[in-house]
Amino acid sequence: MYTATIDAPIEYLKGVGPMRADLLKKELGIYTYAQLLHYYPFRYIDRTRFYKIAELQPELPLVQIVGRITGKELIGEKHKKRIVAKFTDDSGTIELVWFQSLKWVDEHVERGKVYIAFGKPNVFNGQFSISHPELETYPRPQTLAGNLTLQPIYNSTEKLKKRFLDSKGIQQLQRIVLEQHLREIPENMPAYILEKYRLMSKRDAMLNIHFPGSASALQLAQRRLKFEELFFLQLQLLNSKKLRSLKFKGALFNTVGHNVNTFYKEILPFELTNAQKRVIKEVRLDTQRGVQMNRLVQGDVGSGKTVVALMSMLLANDNGYQACMMAPTEILARQHYESLTGLLGDKLVKVAILTGSTPKKQRSKLHEALESGEIQILVGTHALIEDKVQFQNLGLVVIDEQHRFGVEQRAKLWRKNQIPPHILVMTATPIPRTLAMTLYGDLDVSVIDELPKGRKPIVTRHLYEGQRLRMFGFMREEIQKGRQVYVVYPLIKESEKLDLLHLEAGIEQLRYQFPLPNYQISIVHGQMKNADKNFEMQKFVEGKSQIMVATTVIEVGVNVPNASIMIIENAERFGLSQLHQLRGRVGRGAEQSFCILMSGNKLSKEGKVRLETMVKTNNGFEISEIDLQLRGPGDIQGTQQSGVLDLKLADLAQDQVILAEARSTIIELFDEDPMLDHPKNSLLKSYLNKKNQGITFDKIS
């Protein structure tokens, strides 16, 4: 006979069976008893309060009443069939009504018996009733799970509910597992860490997260399980950073030579900010340690990341290495190429570009020049990772907007040299500190937190639909001064047709307000062919059109210093980080620039906060913190797709203190016991060895 354990397949649990097991796997990804236990309630209902029937009010959300079933009858025919029971306490009578599961109700709900009825009170014809109440016998039987003062509520799905696995059904399965297997739940945190942070044991935490003995027991259980989630996430990240430094040697960039010195002293047309100097110094120190550098450079749009990247690449060239820079789109790659060649001219080093549209003839020449070492800096898109692209001696890889590249794509670049090249990741999307710690916890983080001198902060205004004529007048004034204007419309996949209509209606309105021949309008949206898109963008870049009407395709990748106004239509439909990115398209020249947020008159509370935030501050890091509070981490930086943040309980916006505690504990732990050889850390060592699939600590000594 099969004896189930905590890791047993879910079909062996009493009350599940093959059909329900199949649904639990497909709908919730639950394959074992242990996975079921890690499916936590999303809220709790206080079951300590009992109401009298005379106290009921229609606005009460959920109530529980102790009473007796004094009558029960089947009413109606076919689909109108229902069971109605009279439910009485010493203050009055209400009706309990069931439209489904009538056979079960008929057989199990008994006249004359005392029950606890729980549900939402409704009023019909002046009479209170509760539809599909939860019924429990009174008094409640004592179980391992206690008397449920706080009832757990679980997310379910329509398919699960049809098989009676609604919240109550899932709760019942949790109770069975805990009653039979609570003792088997292993402790996975070292005793000294539990003691230091006064954390509940794993068993007590699992029992109290599903069936809290009290509100304070629930809080302690949540704290323990949140700490554990964040602790193990950080343990993996910091361990992989440590393993990489043990495993991957890095090229030594010991010389600051002719290229860096000449560029800095003779070519660079402006003075570096202190923040840029600090980051370049951090790169210098990283590349002298003989270990592969993995550094993230965060900086707002226009903070000067490209110059930092160029000086880092020139440092690689000074030490006999090539460098490459990978961007997610052709437009952005071309922009980087033009920025680099604009700064360098044809002096110092040879810079080339490789994208999907590079002609075949040109491509084969480029491959040769790259292999011979003639090309010292190569800029490109995904084309750089093709097997045909071979470097003579690649020493540094710069990756822009890295969240748009998969892990495997990035790893292909590392394999293009015997000694893995140093990695410099750049992002213009400021990331909240807590998110950076979790998303990029295995990277060293640099922040460029000041803008170049002479940059005027962009003035942001929020206007409603009724103020549109005022907005047109302002556009006219700026165009007459020789400036250019962006007008951006949202484009959200679910409603592309509708959005395109908005875009077309907007263009008609603009053509009426800004007629030919005095005004030229460029139009760019995602449904255009690439060649047409590039033609329209080029027209705007060269100043041949005054107004660029676009969807968010211009969020990244167009640099027009003469454009001084960014108008964002339906601004309430954009996320904060997207609004901030779009605003960063202007303010690139010496002139005062403006961002105008147009919205409808009716705004949601969240929409209002977003637009007020944009008007109030230009600081990308401040904006990113508010964005995290509003949206949660799953929507930011594509983390849901990346699977990095598979957090079941912890919330990065709310649990920053717990995250900081977990991270600092691991840093101290690795300082004291780098290989986790001490017996007190044996649990952590076996966890990591399991996670690293055979790359054990003992093999990397």
Secondary structure, DSSP 8 states (H G I E B T S, - for coil): -----TTSBGGGSTTTHHHHHHHHHHHH---BHHHHHTS--SEEEE-S----GGG--TT-S-EEEEEEEEEEEEESSGGG-EEEEEEEETTEEEEEEESS-HHHHHHHS-TT-EEEEEE-EEEETTEEEEES-EEEESS----TTTT-SEEEE----HHHHHTT-SHHHHHHHHHHHHHHHGGG----S-HHHHHHTT---HHHHHHHHHS-SSHHHHHHHHHHHHHHHHHHHHHHHHHHHHHHHHH-B--------HHHHHIIIII--S---HHHHHHHHHHHHHTTTTB--EEEEEE-TTS-HHHHHHHHHHHHHHTT-EEEEE-SSHHHHHHHHHHHHHHHTTSSS-EEEE-TTS-HHHHHHHHHHHHTT---EEEESGGGGSTT---SSEEEEEEESGGGS-HHHHHHHHTTSSS--EEEEEESS---HHHHHHHSTTSEEEEE-S--TT----EEEEEEGGGHHHHHHHHHHHHHTT-EEEEE----GGGHHHHHHHHHHHHHHHHHHS-TTT--EEEE-TTS-HHHHHHHHHHHHTTS-SEEEE-GGGSSS---TTEEEEEETTGGGS-HHHHHHHHTTS--SSS--EEEEEE-S---HHHHHHHHHHHH---HHHHHHHHHHHH-GGGGGGHHHHT----SS--TTT-HHHHHHHHHHHHHHHHH-TT--SGGGHHHHHHHHHHTTT--GGG--
